[in-house]
Amino acid sequence: MGFIGILQSRIINIMTIVGVLLTPPVLVASVYGMNFKHMPELDWAWGYAWGLGLMVLSALLTYVVVRVRGWI
């Protein structure tokens, strides 16, 4: 019974870390997914790449912060 509890705890820990790492990119994607009339990035040639870059950068920054604090 104790071994099952340890395995479940490890799985929940991994799911929590994945959730924390994916939250900032989802926030960026939700902002860029809104229908704004005046958003300068929509007229740029590299606007789509800029949005994707922000999502990747936010995920990497979150990963670095979590790693430095020793949470994973």
C-alpha positions, 0 to 999 in steps of 0.5 A: 500500500505504501509503494502505491502511495509513493508512485501516485505522489511521484505522478502527481508531482510530474503532472504539477511540474508539467502544468506549471511549465505549460501555463505561461505559453498558454497565457501568451497564446490566449492573448494572441488568440483574442480578436483585437483590431489594433495589435501591431504584431499582426501586421509584421512579417515575423509576427507569427514567429514572434508569438511562437518565440514568446511562448517558447521563451516563457516556457524556458524562463519558467523552467529555469526559475523552477530548476534554480529554486530546486523544485525539480 
